[in-house]
Amino acid sequence: MEQRKHHQATGIFWAAVSVLCWGTLFPAVSYLIKRGNVDCYSMAHIRFLAAGLIMLCILRFKNKKFPGSEFCKKDWFLIIFQSIFAAGMSVLLFYGQSLGLPVVNASMLEAEAPLLIFILGILILHCKTSLLQTLGLVFGFGGSLLVLKVVGKDGFMIKSFSTGDMMVFLGAVCWALYTVLANPTIKRIGGLLYTGWSLFFAGLWILLFQLTAGFEFHYPVKIPDVLCTLYLGLIPTALAFFSWNNAQRYISTGLLAISGYFTPILTALLGWLFFRETVTMIQGIGMILVIGSALIEPEIANLLRNFRKAKD
């Protein structure tokens, strides 16, 4: 029992770290793209390749051997195949936005992905769920729509469904598949090793797409662009993906999915703090719903009860 509590607490910790890291992703990407010196695809393959190489170098020096020397052919196949979905998530989102998709439509990826992870976890991993966990996910989904301004005082803000919206939805599907399909592999080889190689191959897939599509390359040269790209590779890529993947070793995909709804909250708060963006009352209500969705989630509720008992 004690070991299980420890595992749950560890998993929630790593999920929280990933949320904190990903909360800084969109502000950093927006800053970089608005400067106009780096294109989104070059930025994506640089940050994935850099993140993967840094993590693999750490493993090489730590273990004094080639990372993955113990892999069998099946392991290599699974990592390379599953990394396609990590790459696909970025490519589809950027491609959807290139079609003139409004920001509010593109933000639907953050609302759709946790719900898809929850559903695919049940269908593919046969994860058990409960009524409370399902309700928590529903509340979290509703709250995230308010935080992302998909739903506002004037109703549903997405007025039509376009090709760009389909790209964003497919991007959310890719992210959900990457998360769920990675679960057995991560539990077998570990979160750090899996993340390092999957990010490295994801970067190669994005680079291959960019070459095939004939898009121009615009690499960072100016100091602010270089520093921002480096930050993207280290924090909302390397650390965020490792934390997210490593959390799967300790908690269910259902709980991990609910944690994903906290990313829009942090993004909105950072936008308010650094870019003077307004946080509306409706967004505040959405934040309360998301927090409530986590508090009624059985694993978190049990941990909180045990914490209070231990304190008393």
Secondary structure, 3 states (H helix, E strand, C coil): CHHHHHHHHHHHHHHHHHHHHHCCHHHHHHHHHHHCCCCHHHHHHHHHHHHHHHHHHHHHHHHCCCCCCCCCHHHHHHHHHHHHHHHHHHHHHHHHHHCCCCHHHHCHHHHHHHHHHHHHHHHHCCCCCCHHHHHHHHHHHHHHHHHCCCEECCEECCCCCCHHHHHHHHHHHHHHHHHHHHHHHHHHHCHHHHHHHHHHHHHHHHHHHHHHHCCCCCCCCCHHHHHHHHHHHHHHHHHHHHHHHHHCCCCCHHHHHHHCCHHHHHHHHHHHHHHCCCCCHHHHHHHHHHHHHHHCCHHHHHHHHHHHHHHC
